């Protein structure tokens, strides 16, 4: 009967390591996708939702994830469908800075107050 808890623990570890390996295996590398990281002016979870949704509609984008604390937007895209310049422009048209390029003024003005930079240059 002492064997059963050990067997149960071994099975649990085996299944958790298999599922972990599946989660961390990047699909992007198998289909020729590239990754772009952009520093944005995003400040909150509403910014995160807005940017990720906006980029989901861009041609060639496979995934977009914003890390709010670091303000880094990571975009996985197909280089045969879009370019880093087009992705920067998409971020700017959403109302956020993309690297050293400033957000489009009209889009920035339409953002909720909580999504605007505290020391705004707009």
Secondary structure, DSSP 8 states (H G I E B T S, - for coil): -HHHHHHHHHHHHHHHHHHHHHHHS-SGGGGTEEEEEEEB---SHHHHHHHHHHHHTSTTEEEEEEETTTTEEEEEEETTT--HHHHHHHHHHHT--BTTB---HHHHHTS-GGGS-SS---
